[in-house]
Amino acid sequence: MSLCEAEKSVDEMDARERARYIDALTPKGGLYTEVQRAVHPQSNSSWRVSPEPWWLPPPVLAHLEALGGHLYRFYRALNLLYSQSIRGIQPAWVARYLDQGKSEEVIKFGQMSRFKSHVPLLIRPDVIPTRQGMIATELDSVPGGIGFTASLNARYAKLGGRMVGGADGMVTGFARMIRGLAGTDAPVLGVVVSEEASAYRPEMAHLGSRLNAAGLETHVIAPEDVVFVEDGLFVNGPRGRRRLDVIYRFFELFDLRNLPQIDLILYAVRKGLVKITPPLKAYCEEKMMMALFHHPLLSGFWQQHLGKNSVAFLQQTFPKTWIIDPAPVPPHGVIAGLEIAGQCFSDWHALGRLGQKHRQLVIKPSGYSELAWGSRGVAIGHDMAERDWQGVIRDALSAFEQTPHVVQEFHNGATFSAPYYDYETDQIKTLKGRVRLQPYYFVIDNEAVLSGLQATICPADKKVLHGMVDAVVVPGAVKAR
């Protein structure tokens, strides 16, 4: 951005200048690793920069605001379902599915009475706008993008418009969540980022700096930076050795045994010396939770504990999902709810023989695996050769003991247009693509509060929507009246 552009008011800037202005506001040090940032060497971003946010019509914003409450109720009901399953009140196969492939240590920790009522306090679905409505393909309670979305909100707010959650909504929402969990207005927070999640360390460092500026003492640390003393966990910082009140867990449970100091961290959590969120409950991080929601034998449970309004809302939101279990189905049985072109199924291999136009299906690991986050491990049935699709099914069946997979209905996103700045031609161009919306909800005073939204607009030929170099990435906003 030139000096003359910097001296102009936002209202005086044209679209090219606004895009360059947004890019120039990238936090010092960036939000991504050097490898990620090198993709677009002319800018500070590893994505296409737009001169405007993603404008949400008021009815869409209202729908997304309501979604948070339904999802929070769903997590609490799922937590109860698991508890009742291990106690024999609900079918035992529910807990068996949710514990499948987990270490004994993780299972036992998730079942401890001390944490019985704990559920994720940060909820982020992946929402795909389709012609039929909003479809949440996944739920994530250990999401990336928190610091990144906080930065986008703050930058685009300078252009005008009302940002979803407010210009500082991600920061204030996160802080209120942590203070509520700690039960004090002045807790000391440790954001523990594992090596496996190191690509997100720059954006978490940005979040930490914003939280510190907002008055919440925050230390973004690696597991090995934690110091254990008899009465708690400590960290060495600018103000000397500080006792941690809360750990924000930015590491996956499948990676637990690779973390330095993990035994000391778990001991402190177990003894109540420090609080931790998200809770160490692997069953809250499984994609198969959507299959359990749609399972006909559990419909009475969901009706009782969610209520008819939430059940109806989530039936329209969660795509039909099934757990790929290699256990044989009896000759007189079929896989409940799985019907394609009038055909029912009792054998997963039969899905491999479907014609391409009938393979509107997605197969992916359910959770507790390095392949279960990001876009890794995802296979789109109608986007691959029949032989390859059959191989995916075989692999999913053989992986069941360690990594259960799910199959899910594929929903094609509606197409939208998004402007972006082309650095090579110095022109504003238009990308026609499909959008993935990622709203962030923080649980504050027992309510899920929409505090920010990231929109990723991918080229229309992409079937899996995720952050990519040719995507436009912007925050959500509503035009000021």
Secondary structure, DSSP 8 states (H G I E B T S, - for coil): --HHHHHS-GGG--HHHHHHHHHHTS-TT-SS-HHHHTTSTTSS-SSB--SS-EE--HHHHHHHHHHHHHHHHHHHHHHHHHHHHHTTSS-HHHHHHHHTT--HHHHHHHT-GGGTT---SEEEEEEEEETTEEEEEEEESS-S-HHHHHHHHHHHHTTSSEETT-TTHHHHHHHHHHHHHHTSSS-EEEEEE-STTGGGHHHHHHHHHHHHHTT-EEEEE-GGG-EEETTEEEEEETTEEEE-SEEEEES-GGGGGGSTTHHHHHHHHHTTSSEEES-S-GGGG-TTHHHHHH-GGGHHHHHHHH-HHHHHHHHHHS--EEE---S---TT---TT-EETTEE-S-GGGGGGS-GGG--EEEEE-SSSTTSSTTTT-EEGGGS-HHHHHHHHHHHHHTTTTS-EEEEE-----EEEEEEEETTTTEEEEEEEEEEEEEEEEEETTEEEEEEEEEEEEETT-SS----TTSEEEEEEE---
